Amino acid sequence: MNLKEHLRHSIFGTIGRVADADGVRAYVVGGYVRDLLLRRPSKDIDVVVEGSGIDFARRVAQHVRGARVAYFKSFGTAQMRLRDVEVEFVGARRESYRANSRKPIVEDGSIEDDQLRRDFTINAMAISLNGGAFGQLVDPFDGMGDLASRRIRPPLDPDTTFSDDPLRMLRAIRFAVQLGFDIAPDTFAAIGRMSGRMGIVSAERIIDEVNKMVLADRPSVAFLLMEQAGLLQLVFPELMALKGVEEKNGLSHKDNFLHTLQVLDNVARRSPDLWLRWAALLHDVGKPRTKRYVQGQGWTFHGHDFVGGKMVPDIFRRLKLPLNEKMRYVQKLVALHLRPIALTEDVSDSAVRRLLFDAGDDIDDLMLLCEADITSKNDAKVRRLLANFKEVRQKLKELEERDAIRNFQPPISGELIMETFGIGPCRAIGDIKNHIKEAILDGLIHNSYDEAYQLMLTKGAELGLTPTHSAQ
């Protein structure tokens, strides 16, 4: 098969001419070829050349105006950034592995050696860029057949493939969920046999693959496959702990693992945000620790929102997720995810103000998560809850417009309290500020300076303080 007409970008012709002038073979390989054949957009071009990828990239750069090239000598690669694409150059390699490491012993090789080391047949195809064979597909493992069959399998024996580089087990699942492909039965069986090898893979490499799964159109598929293959317990035991149904005295609870995956898919249909999806994945993570059977009530999970929020930092730390505002965002949503549901029973102004105050700018994401959390098979119940959430949203909008509660700072500062009463730092300042905040949230006063100032004087008098200065 010749794909010359598909290689329209000028960089391909330039690479081919330089390769011909140097007397070497050059190919575009891997994901770019796969996506081209699947008609998926791709801006990352991987080029393999027989010889030094860095030296070849330097020669190509001499013929490309405005190219910015970064060289990575320790990896033997070079990265060329153009206006609309990124091209990575690497020399063809052969690899061999040691049993206790996923880092291969790398040697110079041929294009055939390079294709042999690829993870899956659909990523092992190459297209020649040399003049005489420009556009010719090189497909030694029938990657085209696997594309047509929508199948994931490695070029070599799957047990050897996954033993050599166990990360490929997660990559198989990630490609399956991203592309909507099936993993070949013998390949999937090998993942189960080799799952214990995941212990030699770094957490950083694992979470990179997991995040790509979370960002898929239907991320639940990836976690179901991980569970079936025996990987989930190793990668994400807190999620695995949600699986299963327990029955007592004829009463059972739902499978919180399957429920969580449904909530994740519900969020994924409405938002591409990675961290909102993580909040969906972790929203019930506290349930196994709070599960109780109460006579006359059945199964309860009281406080799982609070416990789950407390668990988030440790989970992020272990998985090597960022311990910054992203973690705090997920923690907030997990801790607050029951609050809007409680409001559906009593949509009081005070409760809505407090939710606005606690959620701040994340209130819209919190409401989306809560709506996604409705997974009942009772259509009437779903319609009722969604109608109630609509009422809560309207109340949130009205109170925000009227009271400016979202992210509000109490209008009376600690400095003003000290100046007014002629006191230094002490507990009374915190008591007055908290009293003003609670009065605003309860709707006893408006979020205004004048009303807050008068309340400060009243509370100060209760505490035995006398104004020595007036700021009004």
C-alpha positions, 0 to 999 in steps of 0.5 A: 500500500502506498500512502504518498497522497496522505503525507501532505506536510512539507516536513515529510518531503524534506526528511526524505530528501535529507535521508536520500542525500545521507544514504540512510533509510527514514520512516514515519512510525507508530502513533502517527501512522495508526492515526493517519489510517484511522483518520484521526487528527495527530500533530505528533510525528515520530521519525525513525532513521537508521543511524543517529537521530540527533545528527539527522535532526540537525541536518534536517533543521538546516533545511527548515526555516523557523524550526526550533530543535531540542536535543536529548543526548542521554535518550538519543532523541531530538524534538523539532517544533514547527508551527503546526506539528512536533517531530521527534527524531530517533535512531532505529534501535533494538532492545533487550530486557532484564527480569528486574527492570523495565528499562531496556538495554538499547543498541543501534538497529535496523527499522525491522529491529525497531518495529519488533520492539513496538508495543502493539501491531497497530503501533508497529507500522511504518511509512517510508520517506525515502524518495524511491519508496516514499509513502510505502507502508511497511507492516510486518505484523499485519497492523492493518488487519488489526486496525480493520478488526479493531483489535489490540495485540503485540507483535511478539508473544504477549507474555514476553511483551508484558514481562519485558515492559509491564507498562504495556498492560496499561497501554493495551487497556488505554488504547482499547478505551481510547480507540474503542478496540477490543484486546485480543483474548490471548493478549488479555489473558496474558495481562492477567498472568503478568499483572504481578510485574506491575511492581517494577513500574514507577508510579509516575509512568502508571499515573500518566496512563491512568490519566489518559484513561480518565480522559477517554470518552467512556473511562469506565471501560478502562477501570472495568478492564483493569479490574477484570485483568487483576490490575486494579487492586495493584494500581488503585486499591481504594477503588477496588475496595468499593466493589461488591455487594453485601447482604444482611437480613435480606437487605443489600447495598448497591455495588459502589464500584459500578455506581462510581464508574457510572458517575464517572461516565456521566461527568465525562459526557458533560465535562472534559476536565480531568480533575472534575473526573477525578472528583467523580472517581473518588466521590464515594471512596470513603464508603468502605470505611464508613459502611455499617449495618444498622438494625431497622435502617439497613446499610449506612455510609454516614460521614463517607463524604468527610472521610473521603475528603480526608483520604484524597491527599494520601491517594494523590500522594501515593499515585504521584498526582499533584499535591497542589490546588488540583488536589485541593479542588478534588478534596473539596468536591469529594467533601461537599458532594452530599451538601446539594443533595441535602438541600433538595429536601429543604432549600433554605436561604441560609443553607444555600448561602453556606454552600455558596460560601464553602464551594466558592468558584467550584459551585457549578462543578459541584452541582454537575457532580451531584447531578451525575451522582443520580444513578437510580433506575427509578425514573420518577426518583431521578426526575424528582431529584433533577427537578429539585437540583434545578430549584437549588441552582435557581436559588444559588443564582438568586442569592449570589446576585443578591448577597454576593456570597461566593468567595466573599470576605467579611467586610470587617477586617481584624485590623479594623476591629483592633483599631476600633477597640484599641486592642492587640491580637487576641481571641476576641477578634476571631470571635467578632469576625466569625459572628459577623460571618455567621450572621451574613450566612444566616441572612440576619444582616446583609453582606454590607460594611454598614450592617457588619460594622454595627454588629461588630460594635454590638458583639464587642460590647457583649465581650466587654470591649469599648470603642476608642475610635470610630471608622464611620 
